[in-house]
Amino acid sequence: MCGIVGYIGHRSAADVVLKGLKRLEYRGYDSAGLAHIDGGVVIAKTKGKVAALDKLVTDRTATLGLGHTRWATHGEPNDVNAHPHTGGDRAFALVHNGIIENYDVLKRQLLAQGHVFDGETDTEVLAHLIEEVHRVSGGEFENAVRMALQQVTGTFGIAIVHRDFPDTLFAARRGSPLLVGVGEHEFFVASDASPIIEYTQHVVYLDDDEMVVITRNGYEVKTIRNVPITKAVHQLALSLEQIEKGGYPHFMLKEIHEQPRAIADCLRGRLLVDEHRIQLGGLEPVMDKLLVAKRICIAACGTSWHSGLVGEYLIEGLARIPVEVAYASEFRYNDPLIGPEDVLIVISQSGETADTLAALREAKAKGATVIGVVNVVGSTIARETDAGVYIHAGPEIGVASTKAFTAQVTVLTMIALMLAERKKTLPAARLKQLIRDLHDIPAKIADILARDAEIAELAKVFTYAPNFLYLGRSYNFPVALEGALKLKEISYIHAEGYPAAEMKHGPIALIDQHMPVVVLATSDHVNDKMVSNIEEVRARKGRIIAVTTPGNDAVLNLAEFAVTVPETDDALSPLLTVIPLQLLSYHIAINRKCDVDQPRNLAKSVTVE
Ligand code: G6P
């Protein structure tokens, strides 16, 4: 979490940094700050969003500077805890993304050495540590930074400007993403590529324990142990248009509406309808392992974990390979039973989620083959996996994930179908039909999106409901979880998702005439069972909102409200049933005047554990 931008060149550093921070606000937005070198270190920082910081910055002439948008870990979001931080003599300004895990021990040592702290952050401790190491070692400042970084445990992406080096920008990383943008006589550092794309398409991705020293003429990368490294310069494939709202009031709505296009992009060149097969070039290097795997594990967090659950149903159902899905945070800390015969699929939109990255590393250390299902090209997870399939959804900026979920499920469907084809676990006719049905999904999503107004009306009825229950079975159970998550994330309404039959073991006690119950009840192999569950809700006067298919009268007759989605194969139904739930959450949140793109306390890229 937290976003970092640094600039050195010929433009106004404040302008570049502030614009960049606005694009990085998805990473955190509880406070923001900026520093530039103008004789000394000049710092402006404040609680609140980057817009508030923008108003504070009047002098914009400096051409070296850095900034930060924060998601608080240590210390509440206020002006003092906002970054940048300095040491006691205010010689330099430091911004940080990550957690210094041993900050407490370090702080006690520094207090004993006479350091005085203004706030409660771990970052301020790092600033004082660098100052102390520099004072004691007396050598080059950059060496003091290196030595200090060797003393910390935890994660960091940092950038530093120093009043004695008006032509130098320092940056380093461990665990938290950081890249260097390489322009014409200008350079950038940033947590991702979005702040720099209008200036340059050339980037260098820093790896763990690397530090870059950038001057106006060039840059030099060394490890924090001072070993020089030659880094490849990568070409970005990102356009400005992709990260703007394109006429929509919110990124989330734009991204919901982008789903037909995103899924078509994801399928392109991979779903070979005429040949009745799937081609996933990114998996070729590990295909042998995948085909003989006795078991596949999946690790992910948040919405990506939900798509992993759909993946479990798909791979087990279609390719008949046992699958275990774990929260990445649980997987990593429980000495996972995984080894050279196993395959782990990690799913991550950002490719930077700390727990998912740690799960990947844990599995690799134990000899497993790791496959990534990632959106952000060049992200840490994408780079560290043995093989992978990019979901190609394009940048997802709204904090609540929408198009990444459907694109992840699309990739997992293709993996399942590819395995089914090669292992011959499906009758040829069903495989052929599934491939055709998958090809038709983008158009069917477009059909549902065209009925947005209907869902907006429904949202009006339930805008002030304090609780929601979401029920589904089989492939649609994970969709119930995702629907509930979407609603609570952006509208702050308490919502729970449940396998429909489990309702009887607890949640049924909550059902009365005030409880909206969203049921995912398409005409699938569990429809009769869903109908029984809907009867049970109705008998307790729950308010039934059904997501169903046209002509499903058994459901339509019981529901107070219904939204229909086109028919498809049971296995593909999550790609359709989730769409009305995304729209319902969006409209309810808008009615409640919530900030849907930047909901309170959340962040898009969770780079802390
Ligand atoms: C955060 C985001 C979610 C996302 C989750 C996992 O909680 O707000 O939208 O699903 O992290 O992120 P990842 O980037 O690994 O998919």
Boltz pocket constraint, residues with backbone or C-beta under 6 A from the ligand:
constraints:
  - pocket:
      binder: B
      contacts: [[A, 301], [A, 302], [A, 303], [A, 304], [A, 305], [A, 347], [A, 348], [A, 349], [A, 350], [A, 351], [A, 352], [A, 353], [A, 356], [A, 398], [A, 399], [A, 400], [A, 401], [A, 602], [A, 603], [A, 604], [A, 605], [A, 606]]
      max_distance: 6.0
